């Protein structure tokens, strides 16, 4: 606390008496915005901003009626409310960017309307995060207006940054109202004599996003060092809790999307704190774990914008170019994904201002790349292996996951693997489902996206994997090699059955061939053993134990099995075209015909390329 206060005082002294003036100087430099406006490197993003902003000038402000607000409680639907809520944030982004790029008063006027409308919102918290949006819950210390969730704190961060950048051009009454709403809804709620929020001691994205947003907001709106210091001290403790969620391998078990979200907000807070203290406090330096976390993103890529889709992760991912280039400026070992697959000026589907503006201000042309290098990665604590390679002119990638079944945004997916070739996933981990009330409720693991029945893992005597930290894998062997990677996982504890004595999954991958061998040992002969493989490609059964998957673009795969020992069956289930562009998921089952106490099941998969 003492060193923090001294650092803040040093920043205030350096700034000539107002430490707030040190913040986000890159966003207040007119020359920088002039360069962004005219430099060809930014032209695609700038054109997109101008086109959208000018069209939004002709469109009415989205209305958020009570009928949308109550839908999560009454129907379980999140999207209709959130679409209107996020559309307002998109308007905010567009009109802020245009006000900084073009300095046209028509954009300032439109921005004032958006700010006014956001101040009108009943709560900045999403109904899905209120734990009952129709119940006042008088026994709770905070009412709906003062609940501190991801989006309430993000909104405070966004609005305080907008005021910092454009306050001199905005109406005085608009600025006054925005600041008043931020303080009442967020800062005073956080700093009052009320119970702490659950996320203050969690070790996942909520800690960094909520804590970082509050810390950033406080730095923008609180000038007095001795008032700011205790609040930031509390935030820093929460940031330590967030970092506790990472092991030495730097892996984010929530997936790369949540890595960009949580770690992104950690970085944004750290950058502002470094500025506010005139460089005295730099959370990003002299910390090996921070460096490992920063390098996680590059380890997730398979090919193009396809990524390992374990947990609640989409099959494809558009990276935050500002965050990525900033990390590259700090750590030369960072590999930047291909330029074609960055997220653009809007950040993500929630239109987070903190992402978007830094995509403009922090991106650098000298860091542009067109392809990631061939590489392999072993994330030992997360128990994830990734190999990214090229064979016969085709990108081929393989990944295997162990872990446990109580990870943040968990799926029951111990032993799941991904095989990718060209621009097509062959065998998949289906990844993120559609967020609804049921998705995070008691029905979560009955859903195909989250339960082990939607993953390429065994089904033992009709039993799927169970959720819980005790259901876990163990590495037996990790032997990466250019001649062929050999990986062995013990999956015994993934299943709740007394009959199973042991189960190991062995994988050997070499450039375009994958051999999987599952060894079972039972106390007595099991009722059934099913080897399941999941794919978005409709399989074609051939004679002699061969299954063909035609991936397109000259790429195909063949799965070979012993048809004397295994019986083939395939089921097609409806999937999520809105999030995956895939309407169906195919569940290929190879059932052991005569299960014994000891069983070895082997399949061989080979990629073919006519590219």
C-alpha positions in Angstrom: 0.0 0.0 0.0 2.8 2.4 0.9 4.7 1.7 -2.3 1.5 2.0 -4.4 0.7 5.3 -2.9 4.3 6.5 -3.5 4.1 5.4 -7.1 0.8 7.3 -7.6 2.3 10.4 -6.0 5.3 10.1 -8.3 3.0 10.0 -11.3 1.0 13.0 -10.1 4.2 15.0 -9.5 5.5 14.0 -13.0 2.2 15.2 -14.5 2.5 18.6 -12.8 -0.3 17.9 -10.3 -2.9 15.8 -12.1 -1.9 12.2 -12.7 -5.0 11.6 -14.8 -3.4 13.5 -17.6 -0.9 10.7 -18.0 -3.5 8.2 -19.0 -4.0 6.8 -22.5 -1.9 9.6 -24.1 -1.8 7.6 -27.3 -5.6 8.1 -27.7 -5.4 11.9 -27.1 -2.8 12.6 -29.8 -4.4 14.3 -32.8 -1.4 13.4 -35.0 -2.0 9.7 -34.2 -5.6 9.9 -35.3 -4.6 11.8 -38.4 -2.1 9.0 -39.3 -4.8 6.3 -38.7 -7.2 8.2 -40.9 -4.8 8.4 -43.9 -2.4 5.5 -43.6 -3.2 2.6 -45.9 -2.4 0.0 -43.1 -5.6 1.2 -41.3 -7.7 1.8 -44.4 -9.9 -1.3 -44.2 -10.8 -0.7 -40.6 -11.3 3.0 -41.1 -13.6 2.4 -44.1 -15.6 -0.1 -42.1 -16.0 2.4 -39.3 -17.1 5.2 -41.6 -19.5 3.1 -43.5 -21.2 1.7 -40.4 -21.2 5.1 -38.5 -22.8 6.9 -41.4 -25.5 4.2 -41.8 -26.1 4.3 -38.0 -26.8 8.1 -38.2 -30.0 7.2 -40.1 -31.1 4.4 -37.8 -33.0 4.8 -34.5 -31.6 4.0 -31.1 -32.3 0.4 -30.1 -35.1 0.2 -27.5 -34.6 -2.1 -24.5 -38.1 -2.7 -23.1 -39.1 -4.7 -20.1 -40.3 -7.5 -22.4 -36.7 -8.1 -23.5 -35.3 -7.7 -20.0 -37.5 -10.4 -18.5 -36.9 -13.0 -21.2 -33.9 -14.7 -19.5 -36.1 -15.5 -16.5 -39.2 -16.4 -18.4 -37.9 -18.3 -21.4 -34.1 -18.7 -20.8 -33.3 -16.7 -23.9 -30.3 -14.3 -23.6 -29.9 -13.2 -27.2 -32.8 -10.8 -27.8 -32.0 -8.6 -24.9 -28.3 -8.8 -25.5 -28.6 -7.9 -29.2 -30.2 -4.6 -28.3 -27.8 -4.0 -25.5 -24.7 -4.8 -27.6 -26.1 -2.7 -30.5 -25.9 0.4 -28.3 -22.3 -0.4 -27.5 -21.6 -0.8 -31.3 -23.1 2.7 -31.8 -20.9 4.0 -29.0 -17.8 2.6 -30.6 -18.6 3.9 -34.1 -19.4 7.4 -33.0 -16.3 7.7 -30.7 -14.0 6.4 -33.4 -15.5 8.9 -36.0 -15.4 11.8 -33.5 -11.7 11.1 -33.1 -10.9 10.4 -36.8 -12.9 13.2 -38.4 -13.8 15.7 -35.7 -17.3 16.3 -37.2 -19.9 17.6 -34.7 -22.6 15.3 -36.2 -20.8 12.4 -34.6 -20.4 14.1 -31.3 -24.2 14.8 -31.3 -24.9 11.1 -32.1 -22.4 10.0 -29.4 -24.2 12.2 -26.8 -27.5 10.4 -27.6 -25.8 7.0 -27.1 -24.2 8.1 -23.8 -27.6 9.5 -22.6 -29.4 6.2 -23.6 -26.8 4.1 -21.7 -27.3 6.2 -18.7 -31.0 5.5 -19.0 -30.6 1.8 -18.7 -32.2 0.2 -15.7 -29.0 -1.7 -15.0 -25.7 -2.2 -16.9 -25.6 -5.8 -15.7 -27.0 -8.5 -18.0 -30.2 -10.2 -16.8 -28.3 -13.6 -17.1 -25.9 -12.4 -14.4 -28.4 -11.1 -11.9 -29.4 -14.5 -10.4 -33.1 -13.7 -10.9 -33.7 -10.5 -12.8 -37.4 -10.3 -11.8 -36.7 -10.7 -8.0 -35.7 -7.6 -6.1 -34.0 -9.7 -3.4 -34.3 -7.1 -0.7 -32.0 -9.2 1.5 -29.1 -8.5 -0.9 -26.8 -5.5 -0.2 -26.8 -4.4 -3.9 -29.9 -3.7 -6.0 -29.9 -4.5 -9.7 -28.5 -1.0 -10.6 -25.4 -1.6 -8.5 -24.6 -5.2 -9.3 -21.0 -5.5 -10.5 -20.9 -8.0 -13.3 -18.7 -8.2 -16.4 -20.8 -5.8 -18.4 -21.6 -3.2 -15.7 -17.9 -2.8 -15.0 -16.9 -2.9 -18.7 -19.5 -0.1 -19.4 -18.0 2.0 -16.6 -14.5 1.5 -18.1 -15.7 2.4 -21.6 -17.6 5.5 -20.6 -14.9 6.8 -18.4 -12.4 6.4 -21.2 -14.7 8.1 -23.7 -15.1 11.0 -21.3 -11.3 11.1 -20.9 -10.8 11.2 -24.7 -13.7 13.5 -25.7 -15.0 15.2 -22.6 -13.9 18.7 -23.8 -16.1 18.3 -26.9 -19.2 16.8 -25.2 -22.0 18.7 -23.6 -21.2 19.5 -20.0 -24.5 18.0 -18.7 -23.8 14.8 -20.6 -20.4 14.5 -19.1 -21.8 15.3 -15.6 -24.5 12.6 -15.9 -22.1 9.9 -17.3 -19.6 10.5 -14.4 -22.4 10.5 -11.8 -23.9 7.2 -13.2 -20.4 5.5 -13.2 -19.7 6.6 -9.7 -23.1 5.6 -8.3 -23.5 2.3 -10.2 -19.9 1.0 -10.0 -17.3 2.9 -8.0 -19.4 3.6 -4.9 -20.9 0.2 -5.1 -17.4 -1.3 -5.1 -16.0 0.9 -2.4 -19.0 0.9 0.0 -19.5 -1.0 3.2 -21.1 -4.0 1.4 -20.0 -7.6 1.0 -17.3 -8.2 -1.6 -18.3 -9.6 -5.0 -17.6 -13.3 -5.6 -15.4 -12.6 -8.5 -12.8 -10.7 -6.3 -11.2 -14.0 -5.3 -11.9 -16.1 -8.3 -9.2 -17.2 -10.7 -10.8 -16.9 -14.1 -11.8 -14.1 -16.5 -14.3 -12.4 -14.2 -11.5 -11.3 -11.9 -9.5 -9.6 -14.5 -12.4 -8.1 -16.4 -14.3 -6.8 -13.4 -11.3 -5.9 -11.4 -9.4 -4.4 -14.3 -12.4 -2.4 -15.5 -13.0 -0.9 -12.0 -9.3 -0.1 -11.6 -9.2 1.6 -14.9 -12.4 3.5 -14.2 -11.0 4.7 -10.9 -7.8 5.9 -12.4 -9.8 8.0 -14.9 -12.3 9.5 -12.4 -10.3 9.8 -9.1 -7.6 12.3 -9.2 -6.6 12.2 -5.5 -3.8 9.7 -4.9 -4.8 8.8 -1.3 -8.3 8.1 -2.4 -7.3 6.1 -5.4 -4.6 4.0 -3.6 -6.7 1.8 -1.4 -9.1 1.1 -4.2 -6.3 0.0 -6.6 -4.7 -2.0 -3.8 -7.9 -4.0 -3.6 -8.0 -4.4 -7.3 -4.4 -5.6 -7.4 -5.2 -8.4 -5.0 -8.0 -9.5 -7.3 -5.5 -9.5 -10.2 -3.2 -11.8 -8.2 -6.2 -14.1 -7.8 -6.7 -14.1 -11.6 -3.1 -15.0 -12.2 -3.4 -17.9 -9.7 -5.7 -19.5 -12.3 -2.7 -20.0 -14.6 0.0 -22.6 -14.1 3.5 -22.2 -15.2 2.6 -23.3 -18.8 0.4 -20.2 -19.2 -2.6 -22.1 -20.5 -6.0 -20.6 -20.2 -8.3 -23.5 -19.6 -11.3 -21.5 -20.6 -10.0 -21.3 -24.1 -8.3 -18.7 -26.3 -11.4 -16.5 -26.6 -11.6 -16.1 -22.8 -7.8 -15.7 -22.8 -8.2 -12.6 -24.9 -11.0 -11.4 -22.7 -9.6 -11.9 -19.3 -5.9 -11.4 -20.0 -6.7 -8.6 -22.4 -8.4 -6.6 -19.6 -5.5 -7.5 -17.3 -3.1 -6.0 -19.9 -5.3 -2.9 -20.4 -5.3 -2.2 -16.6 -1.6 -2.9 -16.4 -0.8 -0.4 -19.2 -2.9 2.3 -17.6 -1.4 1.7 -14.2 2.1 2.0 -15.7 1.1 5.3 -17.2 -0.6 6.6 -14.0 2.6 5.8 -12.0 4.9 7.2 -14.6 6.5 3.8 -15.1 7.0 3.0 -11.4 4.6 0.0 -11.4 4.8 -2.3 -14.5 2.9 -5.6 -14.0 4.0 -6.9 -17.3 7.7 -7.1 -16.7 10.0 -9.4 -14.7 7.3 -12.1 -14.4 7.8 -15.4 -16.2 4.2 -16.4 -15.7 3.0 -13.2 -17.4 5.3 -14.0 -20.4 4.0 -17.6 -20.5 0.4 -16.4 -20.5 1.1 -13.9 -23.2 2.4 -16.7 -25.4 -0.7 -18.9 -25.0 -2.6 -17.5 -28.0 -0.1 -18.6 -30.6 -0.2 -22.2 -29.2 -3.9 -22.5 -29.9 -3.8 -22.1 -33.7 -4.3 -25.1 -35.9 -4.5 -23.5 -39.4 -5.7 -20.2 -40.7 -8.1 -19.0 -38.0 -9.0 -22.5 -36.7 -8.0 -23.0 -33.1 -8.2 -25.8 -30.5 -11.8 -25.6 -29.4 -11.8 -27.2 -26.0 -14.2 -25.8 -23.3 -16.4 -22.9 -24.4 -14.3 -22.0 -27.4 -15.4 -21.4 -31.0 -14.0 -23.4 -33.8 -12.5 -20.2 -35.3 -11.1 -17.2 -33.7 -10.4 -13.6 -34.7 -7.7 -12.2 -32.6 -7.4 -8.8 -31.0 -4.7 -7.2 -33.2 -4.1 -4.3 -30.7 -3.6 -6.6 -27.7 -1.4 -9.0 -29.8 0.8 -6.3 -31.2 1.2 -4.7 -27.8 2.3 -8.1 -26.3 4.7 -8.5 -29.3 6.3 -5.2 -28.4 6.9 -6.5 -24.9 8.0 -10.1 -25.7 9.8 -10.8 -28.9 9.0 -14.5 -28.7 5.3 -13.8 -29.5 4.2 -15.2 -32.8 1.6 -13.0 -34.4 -1.3 -14.9 -36.2 -2.0 -14.1 -39.8 -3.2 -10.5 -40.5 -6.3 -11.7 -42.4 -7.8 -13.1 -39.2 -7.7 -10.2 -36.8 -11.0 -9.0 -35.4 -11.1 -5.6 -36.9 -12.2 -2.4 -35.2 -15.1 -3.8 -33.2 -13.2 -6.3 -31.1 -15.9 -9.0 -30.8 -19.6 -9.6 -31.0 -20.1 -7.6 -27.8 -18.4 -4.6 -29.3 -16.2 -4.0 -26.3 -14.8 -0.5 -26.6 -11.6 -1.3 -24.7 -10.7 -3.9 -27.4 -11.8 -1.9 -30.4 -10.0 1.4 -29.6 -6.7 -0.5 -28.9 -7.0 -2.4 -32.1 -6.7 1.0 -33.8 -4.1 2.6 -31.5 -1.9 -0.4 -30.6 -1.6 -2.2 -34.0 1.7 -1.9 -35.9 2.3 -2.6 -39.5 5.8 -4.0 -38.8 4.2 -6.9 -36.8 2.0 -8.1 -39.7 2.5 -11.8 -40.7 0.7 -14.1 -43.1 1.4 -17.5 -41.5 2.3 -19.0 -38.2 5.4 -21.2 -38.1 5.3 -25.0 -37.8 5.6 -25.8 -34.1 4.6 -28.2 -31.3 3.6 -27.2 -27.8 3.2 -29.2 -24.6 1.1 -27.5 -22.0 1.9 -29.9 -19.2 -0.3 -28.6 -16.4 -3.3 -28.1 -18.7 -2.5 -31.5 -20.3 -2.9 -30.3 -23.8 -0.6 -31.1 -26.8 -0.6 -29.3 -30.1 1.3 -30.0 -33.3 1.1 -27.6 -36.2 2.8 -28.8 -39.3 2.8 -28.9 -43.1 2.7 -32.0 -45.2 2.6 -32.2 -49.0 1.7 -28.5 -49.2 -1.2 -29.0 -46.8 -1.5 -27.6 -43.3 -2.1 -30.5 -40.9 -2.6 -30.2 -37.1 -3.2 -32.5 -34.2 -4.2 -31.8 -30.6 -4.9 -34.0 -27.6 -6.4 -33.0 -24.3 -6.4 -34.5 -20.8 -7.1 -32.2 -17.9 -10.1 -32.7 -15.6 -13.8 -32.1 -15.7 -14.2 -29.1 -13.4 -12.3 -26.6 -15.5 -13.7 -23.0 -16.0 -16.3 -23.2 -18.8 -15.9 -26.9 -18.5 -16.8 -29.6 -21.0 -16.5 -33.3 -20.1 -13.8 -33.9 -22.7 -10.9 -35.9 -21.1 -9.1 -37.6 -23.9 -10.7 -35.6 -26.7 -8.6 -35.0 -29.8 -8.7 -32.7 -32.9 -7.3 -33.6 -36.3 -7.2 -30.8 -38.9 -6.2 -30.7 -42.5 -6.1 -27.8 -45.0 -9.0 -25.5 -44.2 -11.2 -28.2 -42.7 -11.4 -29.8 -39.3 -11.6 -33.6 -39.8 -12.2 -34.9 -36.3 -13.3 -32.1 -34.0 -14.0 -31.0 -30.5 -17.3 -29.2 -31.3 -16.5 -26.3 -28.9 -18.9 -23.6 -27.8 -22.7 -24.1 -27.7 -25.4 -21.5 -27.5 -25.5 -19.6 -24.2 -28.9 -19.9 -22.6 -30.2 -20.3 -19.0 -30.1 -24.1 -19.4 -26.6 -24.0 -20.8 -25.3 -22.9 -17.4 -27.8 -24.9 -15.4 -28.5 -28.4 -14.4 -28.9 -29.6 -18.0 -25.4 -28.5 -19.1 -23.8 -31.9 -19.5 -26.9 -33.4 -21.3 -26.1 -31.0 -24.2 -24.1 -32.4 -27.1 -21.6 -29.5 -26.9 -20.7 -30.0 -23.2 -21.2 -33.7 -22.4 -18.6 -36.3 -23.3 -21.1 -37.9 -25.7 -20.3 -35.0 -28.1 -16.6 -35.7 -28.0 -14.2 -38.3 -29.5 -13.9 -40.3 -26.3 -15.0 -43.8 -25.2 -18.5 -44.7 -23.8 -18.1 -47.5 -21.3 -21.1 -49.7 -20.5 -23.3 -46.9 -21.7 -21.7 -44.4 -19.3 -20.4 -41.0 -20.2 -17.8 -39.0 -18.3 -18.8 -37.2 -15.2 -18.3 -33.6 -14.2 -16.0 -32.9 -11.2 -12.3 -32.3 -10.5 -11.9 -35.9 -9.4 -12.6 -37.0 -12.9 -9.2 -36.4 -14.4 -6.5 -37.7 -16.7 -2.8 -38.3 -16.0 0.1 -38.0 -18.5 1.8 -41.4 -18.9 4.1 -40.4 -21.7 4.9 -37.3 -23.7 7.4 -37.8 -26.5 7.3 -35.2 -29.2 9.5 -36.0 -32.2 9.8 -35.1 -35.9 9.6 -38.8 -36.6 6.3 -39.0 -34.8 4.8 -37.7 -31.6 3.9 -40.3 -29.0 1.4 -39.4 -26.3 -0.2 -41.6 -23.6 -3.0 -40.5 -21.2 -4.4 -42.5 -18.4 -8.2 -42.0 -18.6 -9.2 -44.4 -15.9 -10.6 -41.8 -13.5 -12.7 -40.0 -16.2 -15.5 -42.6 -15.7 -17.6 -43.4 -12.6 -17.6 -47.1 -12.7 -16.3 -49.8 -10.3 -15.8 -52.3 -13.1 -13.1 -50.3 -15.0 -9.6 -51.0 -13.6 -7.6 -49.1 -16.1 -8.0 -47.2 -19.4 -5.1 -45.6 -21.4 -5.3 -43.8 -24.7 -2.1 -43.8 -26.8 -1.7 -41.5 -29.8 1.0 -41.5 -32.4 1.0 -38.7 -34.9 3.4 -38.3 -37.8 2.8 -35.5 -40.3 -0.5 -36.9 -41.8 -1.1 -40.2 -39.9 -2.7 -40.7 -36.5 -2.8 -44.0 -34.7 -5.1 -44.3 -31.6 -4.9 -47.3 -29.3 -7.2 -47.5 -26.3 -6.3 -50.3 -23.7 -9.0 -51.4 -21.3 -8.8 -53.6 -18.2 -12.0 -54.5 -16.3 -12.8 -56.5 -13.2 -15.3 -58.5 -15.2 -16.3 -58.4 -18.9 -18.1 -55.2 -19.5 -21.6 -55.0 -21.0 -20.4 -52.7 -23.8 -17.5 -50.6 -25.1 -18.0 -47.9 -27.7 -15.3 -45.9 -29.4 -16.8 -42.6 -30.5 -15.4 -40.2 -33.1 -17.1 -36.9 -33.9 -16.9 -34.9 -37.1 -18.8 -32.3 -39.1 -18.1 -34.3 -42.3 -20.6 -36.9 -43.4 -18.8 -40.3 -43.3 -19.0 -42.9 -46.0 -18.5 -46.5 -44.9 -16.5 -48.6 -47.3 -15.8 -52.3 -47.4 -13.1 -53.8 -45.2 -13.3 -51.5 -42.2 -12.7 -48.2 -43.9 -14.5 -44.9 -43.3 -13.9 -42.1 -45.7 -14.4 -38.4 -44.9 -14.3 -36.1 -47.9 -13.2 -32.7 -46.6 -13.2 -30.9 -49.9 -10.5 -28.9 -51.7 -8.7 -32.2 -52.5 -8.4 -33.2 -48.8 -9.9 -36.5 -47.5 -9.3 -38.8 -44.5 -9.7 -42.5 -44.1 -10.3 -44.2 -40.8 -9.3 -47.9 -40.7 -10.6 -50.3 -38.0 -10.9 -54.1 -37.5 -14.4 -54.8 -38.8 -14.1 -58.4 -37.3 -13.8 -56.9 -33.8 -15.8 -53.6 -34.2 -19.3 -52.8 -35.4 -19.9 -49.5 -37.2 -22.8 -47.2 -36.4 -23.3 -43.5 -37.2 -25.8 -41.0 -35.9 -26.4 -37.5 -37.3 -27.5 -34.8 -34.8 -28.5 -31.2 -35.3 -25.9 -28.6 -34.5 -25.4 -24.9 -34.5 -25.1 -23.3 -37.9 -25.2 -19.8 -36.3 -22.0 -20.3 -34.4 -20.1 -23.0 -36.3 -21.6 -22.8 -39.9 -22.3 -26.5 -39.3 -25.8 -27.8 -39.3 -25.0 -31.4 -38.3 -22.5 -33.3 -36.1 -21.9 -36.9 -37.0 -21.2 -39.4 -34.2 -19.3 -42.3 -35.5 -19.5 -45.3 -33.1 -17.2 -48.4 -33.3 -18.7 -50.9 -30.8 -16.6 -53.8 -29.5 -18.5 -56.9 -30.6 -17.4 -59.2 -27.8 -16.1 -57.2 -24.9 -13.6 -59.0 -22.6 -11.8 -58.2 -19.4 -8.8 -57.0 -21.4 -9.5 -55.1 -24.6 -7.2 -53.3 -27.1 -9.0 -51.1 -29.7 -6.9 -49.6 -32.5 -7.9 -47.2 -35.2 -5.6 -45.7 -37.9 -6.5 -42.4 -39.5 -4.7 -41.1 -42.6 -5.0 -37.8 -44.4 -4.9 -37.7 -48.2 -4.1 -34.7 -50.3 -4.5 -34.0 -54.0 -3.6 -30.3 -53.7 
